Amino acid sequence: MFLKETGVAPGDLFLKDIDVHGSWTKFLNGEAKKLLSDIEARIDGPYTPGPDAALRFFCVDLSGVKIIALGQDPYPQPGAATGRAFEVSLTGWDQKFRQSSLRNILRSIHASYRLCEPKTLNEIRDEIESGVFKLPPPDRIFDHWQEQGALFINTAFTCAVNSPGSHGALWKPFTESLIKYIAAENENIIWFLWGGAAQRYEPLLNGARTYKCNHPMLPGSGEKGFLNCACFRDTRDIVDWI
């Protein structure tokens, strides 16, 4: 179903199935609605995730947000994207998944809590299975983080199926407006800026505390390598990542 064929009022398609929290009302009553209308009019073809999930973070009370991790755009494979950056539709860590970003996020969290060098995914799976490393399953862990005030959002909220980056330019004006609003309304948020696409938004953050490193897809071994970033280790007193 293409956006222009839905019959929903312009600007409402991405919001109609979301219980939008009142902390976003001022933002959505302004320029944002016009920007959403423009995006809806310009998307033509199969896209992911669906409009009921793309902006799901609007259900969260902005005043309670403590950390925002910025991604790039959704996983392009059909059925993989959930509306949260880096989350994958899985029910257990023993399942196979292609997405290296989530794999390296898991590796970084494990190293931050076990105080060790990053281990392989299979080594961590063995520790989870044996009970040495306790971790909520992948279909619960992002809920666990969100309940504590950690949001994982993309800088482009949809993409054409099997075409990563295809909607980046469409969402850019909306995302710039969104990030300005968030930074103005909640100055205490810590931002995880992972990769160049996220770091381009740093000038909009009003000097907020940030952690910058490579995108999780590029774990690296140098100073900017994702697995060397202290973002999870330094924020364990704010969010219980495990």
C-alpha positions as CSV (number, residue, x, y, z in Angstrom):
1,M,0.0,0.0,0.0
2,F,1.5,3.3,-1.1
3,L,1.1,6.3,1.2
4,K,-0.8,8.4,-1.4
5,E,-3.4,5.7,-1.8
6,T,-4.6,5.4,1.9
7,G,-7.3,8.1,2.0
8,V,-6.0,9.3,5.4
9,A,-5.9,13.1,5.9
10,P,-2.5,14.6,5.0
11,G,0.0,14.5,7.8
12,D,-2.0,12.0,9.8
13,L,-1.0,8.6,8.3
14,F,2.1,8.2,10.5
15,L,0.3,9.2,13.7
16,K,-3.2,7.7,13.4
17,D,-2.2,4.4,15.1
18,I,0.0,6.0,17.8
19,D,-1.2,7.1,21.3
20,V,0.8,10.3,21.0
21,H,2.0,11.6,24.4
22,G,1.1,15.2,25.3
23,S,4.7,16.2,25.5
24,W,4.8,16.1,21.7
25,T,1.6,18.1,21.0
26,K,3.4,21.5,20.6
27,F,5.8,20.0,18.0
28,L,3.1,18.1,16.1
29,N,0.8,21.1,16.0
30,G,3.4,23.2,14.2
31,E,5.5,22.8,11.1
32,A,5.9,19.1,11.7
33,K,2.4,18.2,10.4
34,K,3.2,20.0,7.1
35,L,6.5,18.2,6.8
36,L,4.7,14.8,7.3
37,S,2.2,15.7,4.7
38,D,5.0,16.4,2.2
39,I,6.7,13.1,3.1
40,E,3.5,11.2,2.6
41,A,3.0,12.8,-0.8
42,R,6.5,11.9,-2.0
43,I,6.8,8.3,-0.9
44,D,5.8,6.1,-3.8
45,G,6.3,2.4,-3.5
46,P,6.8,-0.4,-0.9
47,Y,8.6,0.9,2.2
48,T,9.6,-0.2,5.7
49,P,8.6,-0.1,8.5
50,G,4.9,0.5,8.1
51,P,3.4,3.9,9.0
52,D,2.0,2.4,12.3
53,A,5.6,1.8,13.5
54,A,7.8,4.4,11.9
55,L,7.2,7.2,14.5
56,R,6.3,4.9,17.5
57,F,8.5,6.9,19.9
58,F,5.8,9.7,20.0
59,C,4.1,7.5,22.6
60,V,6.9,8.2,25.1
61,D,6.9,11.1,27.6
62,L,9.7,13.4,26.4
63,S,10.3,14.7,29.9
64,G,11.3,11.2,31.0
65,V,13.8,10.6,28.2
66,K,17.4,10.3,29.5
67,I,19.3,8.9,26.5
68,I,18.8,9.0,22.8
69,A,20.8,6.8,20.4
70,L,20.6,8.1,16.9
71,G,20.8,5.6,14.0
72,Q,20.6,6.2,10.2
73,D,17.6,4.5,8.6
74,P,15.6,1.3,9.1
75,Y,16.8,-2.2,8.1
76,P,15.7,-2.5,4.5
77,Q,14.8,-6.2,4.4
78,P,11.1,-6.9,4.5
79,G,9.9,-7.5,8.1
80,A,13.2,-6.7,9.8
81,A,12.6,-3.1,10.9
82,T,10.4,-2.4,13.9
83,G,10.4,1.4,14.1
84,R,13.2,1.5,16.6
85,A,16.8,2.0,15.4
86,F,18.8,-1.2,15.5
87,E,16.0,-3.4,16.8
88,V,15.3,-6.7,15.0
89,S,12.3,-8.9,15.1
90,L,13.7,-11.8,17.1
91,T,12.6,-13.7,20.1
92,G,15.9,-15.2,21.3
93,W,19.6,-14.5,21.1
94,D,20.2,-18.0,19.8
95,Q,18.4,-17.1,16.5
96,K,20.5,-16.2,13.5
97,F,20.4,-12.6,12.4
98,R,22.3,-10.8,9.7
99,Q,22.3,-7.3,11.3
100,S,25.8,-6.6,12.4
101,S,24.7,-3.4,14.2
102,L,22.7,-5.2,16.9
103,R,25.4,-7.8,17.1
104,N,28.0,-5.2,18.0
105,I,25.7,-3.4,20.4
106,L,25.3,-6.6,22.3
107,R,29.1,-7.1,22.2
108,S,29.7,-3.6,23.5
109,I,27.2,-4.0,26.4
110,H,28.6,-7.3,27.4
111,A,32.2,-5.9,27.5
112,S,30.9,-2.9,29.5
113,Y,29.4,-5.1,32.2
114,R,31.9,-8.0,32.2
115,L,34.8,-5.6,32.1
116,C,36.5,-7.6,29.4
117,E,37.7,-7.3,25.8
118,P,34.8,-7.6,23.3
119,K,33.9,-11.3,22.8
120,T,32.3,-12.9,19.7
121,L,28.6,-13.2,19.5
122,N,28.8,-17.0,19.9
123,E,30.8,-16.6,23.1
124,I,28.2,-14.3,24.5
125,R,25.4,-16.6,23.4
126,D,27.1,-19.4,25.4
127,E,27.3,-17.1,28.5
128,I,23.6,-16.2,28.1
129,E,22.6,-19.8,27.7
130,S,24.6,-20.9,30.8
131,G,23.3,-18.0,32.9
132,V,26.7,-16.4,33.4
133,F,25.4,-13.3,31.5
134,K,21.8,-12.5,32.2
135,L,20.1,-10.4,29.5
136,P,16.4,-9.9,28.4
137,P,15.6,-11.5,25.1
138,P,15.7,-9.4,22.0
139,D,12.0,-8.9,21.8
140,R,12.0,-7.4,25.3
141,I,15.3,-5.6,25.7
142,F,14.4,-2.5,23.7
143,D,11.2,-2.2,25.8
144,H,13.4,-2.6,28.9
145,W,15.5,0.3,27.8
146,Q,12.6,2.5,26.7
147,E,10.9,2.0,30.1
148,Q,14.0,3.5,31.7
149,G,14.2,6.5,29.3
150,A,16.5,5.3,26.5
151,L,15.2,5.8,23.0
152,F,16.7,4.3,19.8
153,I,15.6,6.4,16.8
154,N,16.7,6.8,13.3
155,T,17.4,10.0,11.4
156,A,15.3,8.7,8.5
157,F,12.2,6.9,9.6
158,T,11.5,4.8,6.5
159,C,13.2,3.5,3.5
160,A,12.2,1.7,0.3
161,V,12.2,-2.0,0.7
162,N,15.7,-3.4,-0.1
163,S,17.0,0.1,-0.7
164,P,18.9,1.5,2.3
165,G,19.2,5.3,2.5
166,S,16.5,5.9,-0.1
167,H,14.3,8.2,2.0
168,G,17.1,10.1,3.8
169,A,16.5,13.3,1.9
170,L,12.8,13.1,2.4
171,W,13.0,12.9,6.2
172,K,15.9,15.4,6.7
173,P,13.8,18.6,7.3
174,F,11.5,16.7,9.6
175,T,14.4,15.2,11.6
176,E,16.1,18.5,11.9
177,S,13.0,20.1,13.3
178,L,12.4,17.1,15.6
179,I,15.9,17.2,17.1
180,K,15.8,20.9,17.7
181,Y,12.5,20.5,19.5
182,I,13.8,17.6,21.7
183,A,17.0,19.5,22.5
184,A,15.1,22.6,23.5
185,E,12.5,20.7,25.6
186,N,14.8,18.3,27.5
187,E,18.3,19.7,27.9
188,N,19.4,16.8,30.1
189,I,19.3,14.1,27.4
190,I,22.6,12.3,26.7
191,W,23.0,11.6,22.9
192,F,24.7,8.6,21.4
193,L,25.8,9.8,18.0
194,W,26.8,6.7,16.1
195,G,28.2,7.3,12.7
196,G,28.4,10.3,10.4
197,A,24.7,10.5,9.7
198,A,24.0,10.9,13.4
199,Q,27.0,13.2,14.1
200,R,25.8,15.7,11.5
201,Y,23.0,16.7,13.9
202,E,25.3,17.6,16.8
203,P,25.1,21.4,16.1
204,L,21.4,21.2,16.8
205,L,21.9,19.8,20.4
206,N,22.7,23.0,22.3
207,G,25.9,21.7,23.7
208,A,24.3,18.5,25.2
209,R,26.4,15.7,26.5
210,T,27.3,13.3,23.6
211,Y,29.2,10.1,22.9
212,K,30.5,9.9,19.3
213,C,32.0,6.9,17.6
214,N,31.7,4.9,14.4
215,H,28.3,3.4,13.4
216,P,27.8,0.0,15.2
217,M,28.0,-1.7,11.8
218,L,31.7,-0.7,11.8
219,P,33.0,-1.9,15.2
220,G,36.7,-1.0,14.4
221,S,39.6,-1.1,16.7
222,G,40.8,2.5,16.8
223,E,39.8,5.4,19.1
224,K,36.6,5.9,17.1
225,G,35.7,2.2,16.9
226,F,32.2,1.4,18.2
227,L,33.4,-1.3,20.5
228,N,35.8,1.1,22.2
229,C,33.0,3.7,22.9
230,A,32.3,4.2,26.6
231,C,28.6,5.0,26.0
232,F,27.2,2.0,27.8
233,R,29.9,1.7,30.5
234,D,29.5,5.4,31.5
235,T,25.7,5.4,31.7
236,R,25.1,2.2,33.7
237,D,24.0,4.4,36.6
238,I,21.3,6.0,34.3
239,V,20.1,2.9,32.4
240,D,20.4,-0.7,33.4
241,W,21.4,-2.0,30.0
242,I,21.1,-5.7,31.1
